[in-house]
Amino acid sequence: MKYAQERTASGEILRLVIQKMAAQPAAFAPLNYTVWYEHLAGINPELSMAMERLLSADKKLDDAVIEKLYAQFISESDLKAELAFQDGMKQLLGKVASFAEQADQQVSQFGNSLQNYNDALRPDIDLSKLEAMIGNMSQDTQKMHGSMQHLQSQLEASKQEVEKLNKELKSAQGEALTDPLTGVANRRGYETKAKAILADSAVVAKGISMLMLDIDHFKKVNDTFGHLFGDKVIQAVASMLKTKVKGQDIVARLGGEEFGVLLPETDIKGAFVVAEQIRQGIEKSKIRRQDAQDPIGGVTISIGVACFSGDLTLLMDQADKALYASKQGGRNRTTVFGQK
């Protein structure tokens, strides 16, 4: 879900939204509230960057500016993108069909002209008539050549248009598989990518491991520093995970403060090393609050590690059980499934 914040978090965002809206000239309308909500909740990074640029330039966010931000960064849903793709393809196919029909007519006309020239060729044809015929044939040939070049350029433009539409559709589909707060894959995206990797027998043969991570005492973090800071912690963990992976590795936010990392071509020992690097990196990190300059430390994570043995659901279950063991064992530690 796009708006996945619980009641307490959304209430905290509400208070900030009203405060921010009051300082700007735009009306207290639902559209304005949505723009500020998505910005302050951190779920729309592109919108936030645009708003920060405007605010840093002391630009007043009036109704016109808000409407433009909403139209550009919020209203374009996946459904709209897919409908636009379908409409674009229909128009494009119509153009290509028209190009093909025109080309067919021109080829037919050229063929008729050649047949007429052939019928006119007689052993006793006058030299001047022959020269005129050759000149006409040359003109018709050049005309046909130009038509074919025009058709080729039209088809090339159509090909580029198809590629553009396809990129736009893939972008919309990619957003549906991405967690808006962190920019990493969501659960659906994780499962989709993982299944594709697990279908490659060569990769599976080299070993695949999974890390399941959970932020320790996350409720206490929220209660102490607020849910907006809690979101910053989640974003910081996601950033750390992205710096520690490579190649086909998959980072995903599986829900709340829980993350998963799939490590293709990595055995259990290698996965444990990666897990410890991540855990120690988080433990040493400092995170700044939005309303204070002093960094806050003491955030830790617990990790469970498991090795793929033929089933994705089983792999996630084993990693989850290892994670539970880490939490039961005192937190801020890594546990390998099946090991004590």
N, C-alpha and C positions, 0 to 999 in steps of 0.2 A: 504493500500500500504506500501511496505517496505521502499521506498524512498519517504516519504511524505513531505519533507522539501520544503518550498516555495523558490522562486528565491533568495531572499535576504539572507535567512539562508544558502542555498546551496552555494552561493557566498562566504559567510564568512568561511564556512567549506573548500571551495576550496583553499582559501589563506593559511589556516592553513596546509592543506594537502601538498601543494607544499613546504612549509617551512619545514615540518617534513621529507618529502621524500628527500629533498636536503641534509639532514644530514646523510642519509643512503646510502649504496652502490648499492642497487637494482635499476634497470633501471626504467625510468619514463614511465612505461607501464600501460595499462588499468587495468590489474590485480592488480598491486601494488597500483594504485590509489583507487581501490575498497576496498582493505583491509584497507587502511588508512582512507578512507571516512567513512566506517561503524564503525571504532573505534572512530573517533573524533565526529561523529554524535551521538554516544551513543546508536545505534540501535542494536548492537550485543554484549551483555554483556560478553559472553563466549570468544569471540575474543578479546575484550578489556582486560580481565583478563590475557589472554595468552600473549598479547603484552606488558602489563605492567610488567609482570614477566621477559620477555626478555630484555626490556629496562632497568629495575632496575638492571639487572645483566650485563649491558653494552654489551649485545649481539648485534652484527651488523646484521641488517636486509637485507641480501643480497637476490638475486633472489631465491635461493633454500629455504631459510626460508620463504619468502613471498609466494612462491608456496605451501609450506606445510600448512601455515596458511589459505590460500584461500581454499585449498582442504578440510581441516578439519572443518572450521567454516562457509564457505559461499556456496560452490558448492553443498552441500547436501541439495537439495530442498525437499519440501513435495512430489512432483511428483516422485523424485528418490526413496524416502523412500517407497512410495506405490508400485512402480514397483519392488523394492527389496523384498517387502513383498510378492507380487504375485509370483515372481520367486522362492522365498524361499518356499512358500506353494506348488508350483508345484513339486519342488524337494522332498519335504518332503512327499507329497502324493505318489509320485513314490516309495520312500523307503518303506512306510507303505504297499503299494500294493505288493511289492516284499516280504516283511516279511510275509504277509498273505498267499501269494502263496507258499512260502517255508514251512510254518506251515501246510498248507493244504496237501502238498505232504508228509510231515513227518507223519501226522496223518493217511493218507491213507495207507502208508507203514506199520505203526504200527498195523492198523486194519487188514491188510492182514496177517501180521505175527501171530496175535492172532488167526485168522481163520485157518491158517495152523497148529498151535499148537493144536487147537480144533479137527481138522480132524485127526491128528496123535494120539490122545488119544484113545486107545482101551483097552478093559478089559484085554487082554493078553499081554499088552506092557511090555517089558523087563525093570527091575528096573534100569539098567544102562542107558538105553535110556531115561527113565523118568527123571533121575537125570540130564542128559545132556539137556533135553528139559527145565527143570526148570531153569538150569543155563543160557540157551539162552534167556528164557523169562525174567529173571532178568536183563540181559545185555540190552535187547531191551527196557525194562521199564526204566532203568537208562538213556539210550540214549534219550528216549522220554522226560524224566523229564528234562534232561539237555537242550534239544531243547526248551522246554517250558520256562525254566528259561532265556535262551538267548533271546527268543522272548519277554518275559516280560521286560527285561532290554532295548531292542531296542525300545519297545513301550514307556517306561518311558523316554528314551532319546528324543524320538520324541515329547512327551508331553512337555518336557522342552523347546524344540526348538520352538514349537508352541507358548508357553507363551512368549519366548524371541521376536519372530517376532511380536506378538501382542503388546508388550510393545513398540517396536520401532515404530510401526504404530501409536499407540495412542500418542506417543511423537510428531510425525510429525503432527498429527491432532491437538494436543494441541497448537503447535506453530502457526497454522493457526488461532487460536482463541485468540491469545495473542498479546498485543501491544508490539513491540520490544523495545521501548524506556523505558517503565516503568515496564514491566513484569506483569502488571495486564491484565485483559481481554480487548479485543477490543470490538467494537459495536457488531460484529457478535457473539463473545464469550459471551457477556452480554445477548444478546437475547436468545441464545441457553440455557444458564444456567438458565435464568429467566423463560423460558417456562417450563423447567423441574420442577422447584420449584412450579410454579403456577398450575401445573397439579396435585399436591398433595392436595387434599381437606382438609386433616387434618391440614396442614400447613396454608392454606388459611383461615381456620376457626379461627385461632389464630391471624390473622391480618398480613398484609404485608405493609411496607412503603418504599418509595423511596426518596433518596436525589439526587438532581441535583446541581452540583457545577461548578463554573466558576471562574478562576483567574482574579481578578480585574485589569483593566488597563494593560493587558498583553502586548499589542502592545507597550506601553510606556516602559515596562520592557525590551523588545527586543531592542527598539530604543536606550535606555540609556546604557544598559550593554552588548548588543549583543545577537544573537540568541542562541549561545552555553550556555550562562548563562540562557537564557529562558528555554532551555531544562533541565537544572539543577533544575530550579524552578518546572517544570512539574514533574520531578522525585521526588523532595522533597515532593510535594503534594501527589503523589501516595504513597510514603512511609508512610506519616502521616495517610493516609486513611487505609492502611493495618494494622497499629498498633491499630486502633480504631474499627475494625470489628472482628467478631468471627463466628465460626460454619459455617452455610450455607450462611452467608452474602456474597454478591458479590460486588467487586470493579471493575470498568471498566473506561477506557479512551474512551469516546464516540467520540472524535474528537478535534484536536487542544488543547486548554486549558480547555476543558469541561470534567467533570467526572460524573459518575453515581454510586450510591451505593444502592443496594437492601437489605432491612432489613427484612427477614422473621421473623415471630413470634414477631413483634414489632409494637405497636400501634403508633398513631401519636404523642402522648406525649413523648414516649420513643425515637422516631425518632428525635424529636426536641432537646432532651437532647444530643443525639449522634452528631447531626449537630453542636450544639454550642460548644461541646468539640473539634470537628475538626476545626471549625472556629477560636476559641481562640488559639488552638495549632499552627495553621499556622501563626496567627497574632504575636505570641510571638517568632516564629522561626527565626533563622539567617542562611543564606545560603552563602557559600563561592564560589567565582569565581574561575575558573581554573587558571587564571593568577595573582591572588592576594590572600593574606592571610587574608585581612580584610573582615569579614563577612558583608553581606548586609541584612538589615531588611526591614520592611515596606511592605512586600508582604501580601496581604489579599485576601480572597475569599468571594463570595456571594453564598448563598445556598437557594434552593427551596425544600420544603418538601410536599409530597402528600401521600395519603393512597389508596391502591389498592381497586378498586370497580368493578372488573369483567373483565377488559381488559388491557393488557400490554401497548398497544399503548396509550390508554387514560391515564394510570398512568404516562407515560413518558411526555405526553403533559401537564398534570396538574402540574407535578413537574417543567417542563420547564417554565410554566406561573408563578409559584411561584418564580422561580429564576429571571425571568424578573422583577417581582415586587420588589425583593431585590435590583436589580441594579437601578431601577427607584427611589427607596427609599433612595439611597445614598451609596449603596454597603457596603461590610464588615458587612453583617447582614444575618439573617435567616428568611425566610417567609414561613408560612404554607399556602397551597392552600385553598382558601375560607375564610381566616382570614385576617383582616386588622390590 
